[in-house]
Each structure stands twice: as structure tokens, then as C-alpha cells.
Amino acid sequence: DVDIKVLGTKFNVSAYESDKTKNVVLVSGSVKVSAKSSNKDDVLLSPNQMYSVTNGVAGVKNVDVNKYIMWIDGLYYFESAKLGDILNRLSRYYGKIIIYDNTVAELRCTGKLDMKDEMQEILQGLTHTVPISYKQNVDGVHVITLNHK
């Protein structure tokens, strides 16, 4: 959905088909970006800028690029992210099915996960951060539920 012209650079792209938002973050150099779904002209990014497109609406903002390239060191940083998005990323990364409902998906989290840890450790850590619990079914599917008080 996004065309990128590399002009001697370091950058990060997050553009999974299942994600609503596609991002390009420029670390150094320059890239020209355009979204097929947007009617905006091509954008030339400068270092520390992020180009995002969601449902055809494109925009550019200044960011701390280190947050977007931590994955190189096996870390996943998120800030006020929906738990559903975090769980989807964990599911993709570990190749495991994670099931949750909309109330769990809408919870917001900020933090950093060490993706070198086992998924069970990460899910256990999340239970200390947000009001959820999880179980692994016999078939290996992880089910996340909201804890009710």
C-alpha cells in the first residue's frame, strides 16, 4: 500500500497487511514516500520523521526514532498502544494464536517488552501491568480475558 524510494538511508517500515496504520520512520539519509490510498503528493522525509497512513489519511510527524528501531536489539517499545495491537504483534512474532475480546483490545499500555523472552513470560508480565489474565488451551491457543473486580 506504500511506495518507498530509498535515497541512501536507514529507515524502518511497519506495514503489515492486517494493520490499519502503515508507518515509515527515517533514521538517517532520506526517503521519498507516497501512499497509493492517499491523494497527497510524495513526501520527502528528514531524519527523525515518521510518515503514517491510516485509511487513506497520510501525515508526517517528528518522532524519537530509537523507539521504532529497538526491535533490532529484540525490544518492542509501545506508548499508549492498544493491547489488541500489542497482542497481534506478539502473535506474529511468536507464531502463536492469541484470542481476546474488544474490551481487552481497547486497553492502553505503555512499556517495553524483551522479545528474547518466552511468550509465556511476556504474557505473565502483562498481567502485572493491565487487568488481564491468560491461559493456554490444550491446542496451544492463548486466551486473554479481562479481570473483573
N, C-alpha and C positions, 0 to 999 in steps of 0.2 A: 504493500500500500504506500510505500515511501521510496522515492528515488534519492540516492545519495551520490554526489560526485566528490571523490576523495582528491584533495589537493595537497598532499604531503602532510600527514597529520596523525594524531592519536585521538580516537573517539570511541564512544560506547553507544551501541544501539540496543534498544529493548523494543521489539516489535513482534511479539508472539501473536499468532492469528487469533487466539482466544481472548487476548487482552483488548479492552476498549481503547486504551491510550497507547500510542506509539511514541517513543522518545529517542532523540539523538542528542547526546551530550558531548561537547567538544572539550578535550583536554588541552591539545596544542595543535598548531597549524591552522587549517581552515577546511571547511566542507560547505558545499552548496546543497541545500535540502529543499525538496518540494514534495508535497503530498498529492497523490492522484485524486484523493477525495476532497481536497480543498481547492477553492478557486483563487487562492493567493498566489502571488508570484514566488519564484525561487528566493530562498533566504540564504545569505552567506553568514555562517556563524563565526563568532570570535571565540577564543578560548574562554572557558567558564560560562558558556551559554548552553541552554537546553532548548531544543525545538521539540514541541509536543503537538500532536494532532489527535483529537478525540471527536468522533462523529462528524468529521469534515471541518471542524473548527481548529485552526492552527494558531500557534503562538510561540514566542521566544521569551525566555526569562534568564536572568543571571542565577547561577547555582554554585554550590560548593561541589566541584567535580569529584572530589575524593569520596563523597558519599555514593557516587554512581559507579566507581571503579573498584570498590572494596572487594567485589566478587573475585578479582584476580588473586587476592590473598585468602579466598574461601570465606569471606564475610558478606553478610547480607544486611544492609542498613535500610531502615524504613522509618519514616516520620509521619505520624498521624495517618498511617495507611489503614485501609480496611482489612480486617482479619481475613476476610474471604480472599483478597488478593495475595496476602502472605501465605495462606494455606494452599492456594493454587500454585504459587511458586515452589513451595516445599514439595507438592505432589509431582510437579515436573522434574525437579532436581533429583528426588529420590526414586522416581518411577513407581510411586505408590498411590493408591486411590485414597482420597480423603473426602468424606461426606460431612456436610454441615448444612444448617438451615439459614434462612435470611437473617434471623436475629443474631446468630454468630457472625455471619458475613459482614454485618454493619458495624461491629465493634471496632474501635480505633485503637491503634497501637503505635508506639514509638520505641525503637530499640535497635539492637544489632544481634544477629544470630551467627554463630560459628558453624558453617555448613560442613566442617570436617567432623562435627559430632554426629552421632547416630540420630535418626529422625525421632526415635523414642525420647531421647534426651531433650531434643528441641521442643517437642510437644509437651513434655513434662515441665520444662522451663516456662512455656507459655501459660500453663495452668497457674503459675505464681504471679503472672502479670495481668491476665484478664480472667473474668469469672467463667471459666470453661472447664470441662473435664473431657477426657478422651478414653476410648477403649479400642482395642484391636480385635476385630472379629476373627473367627476361625479361618476365613478365606483371605486374611491379610488386609482387609479394608479397615481404615481408621475412621471412626465415627466421633465427631466433635459435637458436644452438646453444651448449652448454656446452663450454668449452675443457677438455680432459683433459690432465693433466700426466703 
